[in-house]
Amino acid sequence: MQMSRPPQPSPNDLMRFRTFIAAGLAALASACASHPDSSAPTYVPPSTFENLTCRQLGEEQKRITRAEATGGRLDGKPGDADDPALLKGAMEALEQVSIEKNCSIEFQHG
């Protein structure tokens, strides 16, 4: 009894297999990446913002909110992986200074 060799995959089959593997790895990497909502805030001292007026605090709050919405891009510049936590910390410091100065700035949580 002779053993027959299994059929060899064609180059198209190999390319398709590699594409599926690459797509699977990309999906796995994105699922394992840290999400901005789940990262703990980096401490930013409130003294960073103490010299700002209420109006300036409000402008800074808007700028940070825009940066959070764009995944950590500050003023359109690419951010790095630590930016979401830093932005959260800056927002907490801004809110604390805003409360101390009795500014009427609303901060959204969550």
C-alpha positions as CSV (number, residue, x, y, z in Angstrom):
1,M,0.0,0.0,0.0
2,Q,1.4,3.3,-1.1
3,M,1.0,6.4,0.9
4,S,-0.1,9.4,-1.2
5,R,1.2,12.8,-0.4
6,P,-1.3,15.4,0.7
7,P,-1.9,18.1,-1.8
8,Q,0.4,21.2,-1.6
9,P,-1.3,24.5,-1.0
10,S,-1.2,27.0,-3.8
11,P,0.5,30.4,-3.5
12,N,-3.0,32.0,-3.3
13,D,-3.9,29.7,-0.4
14,L,-0.8,30.7,1.4
15,M,-1.4,34.4,0.8
16,R,-5.0,34.1,2.1
17,F,-3.8,32.2,5.2
18,R,-1.2,34.8,5.9
19,T,-3.9,37.6,5.5
20,F,-6.2,35.8,8.0
21,I,-3.3,35.4,10.5
22,A,-2.3,39.1,10.2
23,A,-5.9,40.2,10.6
24,G,-6.3,37.9,13.7
25,L,-3.1,39.3,15.2
26,A,-4.2,42.8,14.6
27,A,-7.6,42.2,16.2
28,L,-5.9,40.5,19.2
29,A,-3.4,43.4,19.6
30,S,-6.2,46.0,19.5
31,A,-8.3,44.1,22.0
32,C,-5.3,43.9,24.4
33,A,-4.3,47.5,24.1
34,S,-5.1,49.7,27.0
35,H,-8.2,51.7,26.7
36,P,-8.2,55.4,27.8
37,D,-11.3,54.8,29.9
38,S,-9.7,52.1,31.9
39,S,-6.4,53.7,32.7
40,A,-5.8,55.4,36.1
41,P,-5.0,59.1,36.0
42,T,-1.5,60.3,36.2
43,Y,-1.1,62.8,39.1
44,V,-0.8,66.4,37.9
45,P,-0.3,68.9,40.7
46,P,-3.1,71.5,40.9
47,S,-0.4,74.2,41.2
48,T,0.2,73.7,37.5
49,F,-3.1,75.6,36.9
50,E,-3.3,77.9,40.0
51,N,-2.1,81.0,38.1
52,L,-4.9,80.7,35.5
53,T,-8.0,82.8,35.5
54,C,-11.4,81.1,35.4
55,R,-11.7,81.9,31.7
56,Q,-8.2,80.3,31.1
57,L,-9.2,77.3,33.1
58,G,-12.3,76.9,31.0
59,E,-10.2,77.1,27.8
60,E,-7.8,74.6,29.1
61,Q,-10.6,72.3,30.0
62,K,-12.0,72.5,26.5
63,R,-8.6,71.8,25.0
64,I,-8.1,68.7,27.2
65,T,-11.6,67.5,26.4
66,R,-10.9,67.8,22.7
67,A,-7.6,65.9,23.2
68,E,-9.4,63.1,25.1
69,A,-11.9,62.8,22.3
70,T,-9.1,62.4,19.7
71,G,-7.3,59.7,21.6
72,G,-4.7,61.8,23.3
73,R,-3.8,64.2,20.4
74,L,-2.9,67.5,21.9
75,D,-3.4,70.4,19.4
76,G,-3.4,67.9,16.5
77,K,-0.1,66.4,17.4
78,P,0.2,62.6,17.8
79,G,0.0,61.5,21.3
80,D,1.7,58.5,23.0
81,A,0.3,55.7,25.1
82,D,0.6,57.6,28.4
83,D,-1.3,60.7,27.2
84,P,-4.9,59.5,28.2
85,A,-3.8,59.0,31.8
86,L,-2.0,62.3,31.8
87,L,-5.0,64.1,30.3
88,K,-7.2,62.5,33.1
89,G,-4.8,63.8,35.7
90,A,-4.7,67.2,34.2
91,M,-8.5,67.3,34.1
92,E,-8.7,66.4,37.8
93,A,-6.2,69.1,38.7
94,L,-8.2,71.7,36.6
95,E,-11.4,70.7,38.4
96,Q,-9.8,71.1,41.8
97,V,-8.5,74.6,41.0
98,S,-11.8,75.5,39.4
99,I,-13.6,74.6,42.6
100,E,-11.1,76.5,44.8
101,K,-11.5,79.6,42.7
102,N,-15.3,79.3,42.5
103,C,-15.4,79.2,38.7
104,S,-18.6,78.1,37.1
105,I,-17.1,75.4,34.9
106,E,-18.9,72.1,34.5
107,F,-16.8,69.0,34.4
108,Q,-18.2,65.8,32.9
109,H,-17.4,62.5,34.6
110,G,-17.6,59.1,33.0
